[in-house]
Amino acid sequence: MTNTLQFANIPAKYREYNHSKIVILPVPYNTAAQGEDLAPQAILDASSALFLYDHETDSEVYLHGICTLPPLQGPEGSTDLVTAVQQQAATLFRDEKTVVGISGSRMITLGLVQGALDRYRSLSVLQLDAHANLMASDKLELTPVSVMTEVNKLCPSVQIGIRGMEKSERSHIDPDRLVFARDLFRHGINAANDALDILSDRVYITLNLNVFDPSSMPSVSKPEPGGIDWYMLTRLIGQVALEKKIVGMDIVGLHPRAGNTAPDYLAAKLIYRILSMIFSR
């Protein structure tokens, strides 16, 4: 790896914090899967190859400024990590930044949502994921599979792309707020319209890369078959960006594989595309 410390190969004057509307927060953290902590660096490395002009939105979002912060070296325990992320995120949201967290671990989501709620009271969360992550939570130690259980205690969420869960999670699902991947396959983007309408005016997006089909995103810990493709995903997010204010997001779940950097580039381009859609709104 080239050890890139900045997102995208943009001119230095568009990287300064005070003049940037966008902030990238890398959080290298390892929960259970080996290599999770390498995700932020892999995405930053891959981002150096991005085209800075986005033809889909006819825009150059980097002109709004994209500042990449030093990696947040989280504590060992998941509860302490969430607290550290929350404290950092709260400052960024108060400074009116659009915050982008990047990590291999879903654990950062809770801290980022808590930080966003410090600035935006009427907030909802759009979860794009293969898994529901609605397992019962342990008060002593949080786990990735219970993150959305904790998020739902703070604000409402909508889940899209789900295709894997434990039986115990089924009772915690609100059918009006969940769109299975199979529904998108059968009915297209219209399957998500009612759920997306439920979102509040201000939205935080948490996106696990396993929402993609493994054919395009194999570098995840549990590559569930039947995922959605690039165009469906970006259409979904584009619709939200058009109708709502997206205040921040996290891109998680990447497990870099030696010799295959294409998924790393997909993650980097996805970040840039979402930002392009947000700021060309």
VOKE-522791 format. One record per residue (C-alpha): residue number from 1; residue in three letters; x negated, y, z negated. Coordinates in steps of 0.5 Angstrom, whole numbers, padded with zeros to 4 digits. Example, Ala and Ser with C-alpha at 12.3 -4.5 7.8 and 13.67 -1.06 7.14 Angstrom:
REM residues 2
1,ALA,-0025,-0009,-0016
2,SER,-0027,-0002,-0014
This chain:
REM residues 281
1,MET,0000,0000,0000
2,THR,-0002,0007,0001
3,ASN,0000,0010,-0006
4,THR,0004,0015,-0003
5,LEU,0007,0020,-0008
6,GLN,0012,0024,-0004
7,PHE,0018,0022,-0001
8,ALA,0017,0023,0007
9,ASN,0012,0027,0010
10,ILE,0014,0034,0010
11,PRO,0011,0040,0009
12,ALA,0008,0042,0002
13,LYS,0012,0048,0002
14,TYR,0019,0044,0002
15,ARG,0016,0040,-0004
16,GLU,0016,0045,-0010
17,TYR,0021,0044,-0015
18,ASN,0024,0051,-0016
19,HIS,0025,0051,-0008
20,SER,0028,0044,-0008
21,LYS,0035,0042,-0008
22,ILE,0034,0035,-0008
23,VAL,0030,0031,-0013
24,ILE,0027,0024,-0012
25,LEU,0026,0021,-0019
26,PRO,0022,0014,-0018
27,VAL,0023,0009,-0024
28,PRO,0018,0003,-0024
29,TYR,0021,-0002,-0029
30,ASN,0021,-0009,-0029
31,THR,0027,-0013,-0032
32,ALA,0027,-0020,-0030
33,ALA,0025,-0021,-0023
34,GLN,0018,-0021,-0021
35,GLY,0016,-0015,-0017
36,GLU,0022,-0010,-0019
37,ASP,0017,-0005,-0021
38,LEU,0014,-0004,-0014
39,ALA,0020,-0002,-0011
40,PRO,0019,0006,-0012
41,GLN,0012,0006,-0009
42,ALA,0014,0001,-0003
43,ILE,0020,0006,-0001
44,LEU,0016,0012,-0002
45,ASP,0010,0009,0002
46,ALA,0015,0007,0008
47,SER,0018,0014,0008
48,SER,0012,0017,0011
49,ALA,0014,0014,0017
50,LEU,0021,0017,0017
51,PHE,0023,0022,0023
52,LEU,0025,0028,0019
53,TYR,0031,0030,0024
54,ASP,0037,0026,0023
55,HIS,0041,0025,0030
56,GLU,0047,0023,0027
57,THR,0048,0029,0023
58,ASP,0044,0034,0028
59,SER,0040,0036,0022
60,GLU,0033,0037,0018
61,VAL,0035,0036,0011
62,TYR,0028,0037,0008
63,LEU,0029,0044,0010
64,HIS,0033,0044,0003
65,GLY,0027,0042,-0001
66,ILE,0026,0035,-0003
67,CYS,0021,0035,-0009
68,THR,0019,0028,-0011
69,LEU,0017,0027,-0019
70,PRO,0012,0023,-0022
71,PRO,0014,0016,-0024
72,LEU,0018,0016,-0030
73,GLN,0014,0010,-0034
74,GLY,0020,0007,-0038
75,PRO,0019,0004,-0045
76,GLU,0019,-0004,-0045
77,GLY,0026,-0004,-0048
78,SER,0032,-0003,-0044
79,THR,0036,0001,-0049
80,ASP,0030,0006,-0049
81,LEU,0029,0006,-0042
82,VAL,0036,0008,-0041
83,THR,0035,0014,-0046
84,ALA,0029,0016,-0043
85,VAL,0032,0017,-0036
86,GLN,0038,0020,-0039
87,GLN,0034,0026,-0042
88,GLN,0030,0027,-0035
89,ALA,0036,0027,-0031
90,ALA,0040,0031,-0036
91,THR,0035,0037,-0034
92,LEU,0035,0036,-0027
93,PHE,0043,0036,-0026
94,ARG,0043,0042,-0031
95,ASP,0038,0045,-0026
96,GLU,0043,0044,-0020
97,LYS,0039,0039,-0017
98,THR,0042,0033,-0013
99,VAL,0038,0027,-0016
100,VAL,0036,0021,-0013
101,GLY,0034,0015,-0017
102,ILE,0030,0010,-0014
103,SER,0028,0003,-0018
104,GLY,0028,-0004,-0017
105,SER,0032,-0005,-0023
106,ARG,0040,-0003,-0024
107,MET,0038,-0001,-0031
108,ILE,0037,0006,-0029
109,THR,0044,0007,-0027
110,LEU,0047,0008,-0034
111,GLY,0042,0013,-0036
112,LEU,0043,0017,-0029
113,VAL,0051,0017,-0030
114,GLN,0050,0020,-0037
115,GLY,0045,0025,-0035
116,ALA,0050,0027,-0029
117,LEU,0056,0027,-0034
118,ASP,0052,0032,-0038
119,ARG,0053,0037,-0033
120,TYR,0059,0035,-0029
121,ARG,0065,0033,-0034
122,SER,0070,0031,-0028
123,LEU,0066,0025,-0025
124,SER,0067,0018,-0022
125,VAL,0062,0013,-0020
126,LEU,0062,0009,-0013
127,GLN,0059,0003,-0014
128,LEU,0056,-0001,-0007
129,ASP,0054,-0007,-0009
130,ALA,0054,-0015,-0008
131,HIS,0056,-0016,-0015
132,ALA,0061,-0013,-0020
133,ASN,0056,-0013,-0026
134,LEU,0062,-0013,-0031
135,MET,0059,-0018,-0036
136,ALA,0060,-0017,-0043
137,SER,0055,-0012,-0046
138,ASP,0050,-0013,-0052
139,LYS,0050,-0007,-0057
140,LEU,0043,-0009,-0058
141,GLU,0040,-0010,-0051
142,LEU,0043,-0008,-0045
143,THR,0042,-0012,-0038
144,PRO,0043,-0011,-0031
145,VAL,0050,-0015,-0031
146,SER,0053,-0011,-0036
147,VAL,0051,-0004,-0033
148,MET,0058,-0003,-0030
149,THR,0062,-0005,-0036
150,GLU,0058,0001,-0040
151,VAL,0059,0006,-0034
152,ASN,0067,0005,-0034
153,LYS,0067,0007,-0042
154,LEU,0064,0014,-0039
155,CYS,0068,0015,-0033
156,PRO,0072,0011,-0028
157,SER,0069,0008,-0022
158,VAL,0070,0004,-0015
159,GLN,0067,-0002,-0013
160,ILE,0066,-0004,-0006
161,GLY,0062,-0009,-0002
162,ILE,0063,-0014,-0008
163,ARG,0062,-0022,-0006
164,GLY,0059,-0025,-0013
165,MET,0062,-0025,-0020
166,GLU,0063,-0030,-0026
167,LYS,0070,-0032,-0028
168,SER,0069,-0028,-0034
169,GLU,0069,-0021,-0030
170,ARG,0075,-0022,-0026
171,SER,0079,-0020,-0032
172,HIS,0076,-0013,-0032
173,ILE,0077,-0012,-0025
174,ASP,0082,-0006,-0023
175,PRO,0084,-0009,-0016
176,ASP,0086,-0002,-0014
177,ARG,0079,0000,-0015
178,LEU,0075,-0006,-0012
179,VAL,0074,-0007,-0005
180,PHE,0071,-0014,-0003
181,ALA,0066,-0015,0003
182,ARG,0071,-0020,0006
183,ASP,0077,-0014,0006
184,LEU,0072,-0010,0010
185,PHE,0070,-0015,0015
186,ARG,0078,-0017,0016
187,HIS,0080,-0010,0016
188,GLY,0075,-0005,0017
189,ILE,0073,0001,0014
190,ASN,0081,0002,0013
191,ALA,0081,-0003,0007
192,ALA,0077,0002,0003
193,ASN,0081,0008,0004
194,ASP,0086,0007,-0002
195,ALA,0080,0006,-0007
196,LEU,0076,0012,-0004
197,ASP,0082,0016,-0005
198,ILE,0082,0015,-0013
199,LEU,0075,0018,-0013
200,SER,0075,0025,-0017
201,ASP,0072,0031,-0013
202,ARG,0065,0030,-0016
203,VAL,0062,0023,-0015
204,TYR,0056,0019,-0017
205,ILE,0054,0014,-0012
206,THR,0050,0007,-0015
207,LEU,0048,0003,-0009
208,ASN,0044,-0004,-0010
209,LEU,0041,-0006,-0003
210,ASN,0044,-0013,-0004
211,VAL,0051,-0010,-0001
212,PHE,0048,-0011,0005
213,ASP,0048,-0017,0009
214,PRO,0041,-0021,0008
215,SER,0040,-0021,0015
216,SER,0038,-0014,0015
217,MET,0036,-0013,0007
218,PRO,0033,-0020,0005
219,SER,0028,-0017,0000
220,VAL,0033,-0017,-0006
221,SER,0033,-0022,-0012
222,LYS,0040,-0025,-0010
223,PRO,0041,-0024,-0003
224,GLU,0049,-0026,-0002
225,PRO,0052,-0028,0005
226,GLY,0057,-0024,0008
227,GLY,0055,-0017,0006
228,ILE,0056,-0011,0010
229,ASP,0052,-0008,0016
230,TRP,0048,-0001,0016
231,TYR,0054,0003,0020
232,MET,0060,0000,0016
233,LEU,0056,0003,0010
234,THR,0054,0009,0012
235,ARG,0061,0011,0015
236,LEU,0064,0009,0008
237,ILE,0059,0014,0005
238,GLY,0060,0019,0010
239,GLN,0067,0019,0009
240,VAL,0066,0020,0002
241,ALA,0061,0026,0003
242,LEU,0066,0029,0008
243,GLU,0071,0029,0002
244,LYS,0068,0030,-0004
245,LYS,0062,0033,-0007
246,ILE,0056,0028,-0008
247,VAL,0052,0030,-0014
248,GLY,0047,0025,-0015
249,MET,0045,0017,-0013
250,ASP,0041,0011,-0015
251,ILE,0038,0006,-0010
252,VAL,0036,0000,-0013
253,GLY,0035,-0007,-0012
254,LEU,0029,-0007,-0008
255,HIS,0024,-0013,-0009
256,PRO,0018,-0012,-0004
257,ARG,0016,-0018,0000
258,ALA,0009,-0018,0002
259,GLY,0008,-0018,0010
260,ASN,0015,-0015,0011
261,THR,0016,-0008,0010
262,ALA,0022,-0007,0014
263,PRO,0027,-0007,0008
264,ASP,0023,-0002,0005
265,TYR,0024,0003,0011
266,LEU,0031,0001,0011
267,ALA,0032,0004,0004
268,ALA,0028,0010,0005
269,LYS,0032,0012,0011
270,LEU,0038,0010,0008
271,ILE,0036,0015,0002
272,TYR,0035,0020,0008
273,ARG,0041,0019,0012
274,ILE,0045,0020,0006
275,LEU,0042,0026,0004
276,SER,0043,0029,0011
277,MET,0051,0027,0010
278,ILE,0051,0031,0004
279,PHE,0048,0037,0006
280,SER,0051,0037,0013
281,ARG,0058,0037,0010
